[in-house]
């Protein structure tokens, strides 16, 4: 008896779910907005965390504002690191950018 009840219940649930598919006006589902195409803003900037790393600024470039200045980043990782402590990040950038070029690496540091 239990098995028959189980299968009957399963059949009813399946039939109800299939009839919902035939609904001419399905319930409103949240839709993702169409992704905006990447557009160049016609300028380049230096990532404040990756010394010597120039990036082309687009409408999708990660950005933060600090003390009235906009900063652009090469990745969301750099943006998050900057947002944790902007003053310390800028101090490190200033110290690294004033080193003689012979001791400074030409590539961005490895991301942990």
N, C-alpha and C positions, 0 to 999 in steps of 0.2 A: 504493500500500500504506500509506503514512504517513497519508494522509487517512482511509482506512478505519479504521485503528487509532485515530486521534484521535477520530473520531465514535463508535466503539464504546466507547472509554474514557469519553467524555462521557456517553453513554447509560447506562452502568453507574453512574457517579457520581450522575447525576440520579435514577436508580431507587433507589439506596440512600438518598439524601437524602429522597425522597418516602416511602419505607417508614418512615423515622424519624418522619415526621409522624403515622403511624398508630399509633405506640406508645401504649398505653393509660396508661402511667406515664412521662411524659417525665422526663428528667433534671431534677433540682432546679435552678431558676434563681433567682438572688438577686432578691428582690422589694423594691421600695421600700416603706418603712413608710407607712401612710396618713398623709397630712398632717394635723397637728393643727389644729383650727379656732382662729382668732384669738380670744383671750379678753381682755377688758379687766381690768386689775388694780385698777381703781378709783382711780388716782392720775395726776397729771401731773408732769412733770419738765422741767427746762431742759436742752437739749443743751449740754454744756460747751464745744463749739467754735462753735456758732452762737448768738451773743449775742442774747437776746430771743426765741429760738425755743422755745416750749413744746410738748411732745409728750405725747400720752396713752400711758401705759405699758401694754403688753400682754405676753402671753407670748412674742411674737415680736420685741419691741423689742431692738435690739442693746445689750448690756450689758457693762461691764468693771468689775472691782474694782481699786481702788488704795488702798493704805494703810488697808484696812478699810472703805472707803466704796464703795458701788455707784454707778456713773455710767451714765446711760441716754442713748442717742444717737438722732438723727433718721434716720440712715442708716448703712449699713455703711462708707461712705467716712469718716464722722466717727469711727467706732469704730476703724478701722485707723489713722487719723492720731493718735488719742489713744494707742493701744497702742504706737506707735513711740516716743513720749516723753511719758509722762503728766505729768511735772513741768512741762515746757515748755508743754504744752497748757493746763494749769491756770493757769500764770502769765499766759499771754496772755489767757485768759478773765477772770481777775481784773482785769488792766489794762484790758481793753475794757469790763467791766461797771462800772468806777468812773469812766468818762468821763462828762461832762455829756451829758444826753439830747439836747441840740440838735445835737451834733456826731456822734452815733451814728446809724447807719442803722437803720431799723425793719425791714429785711428781712435774711434770712440772706445771707451772702456767696456769690458765685457759685462753683460747683464747677469747678475747672480740668478 
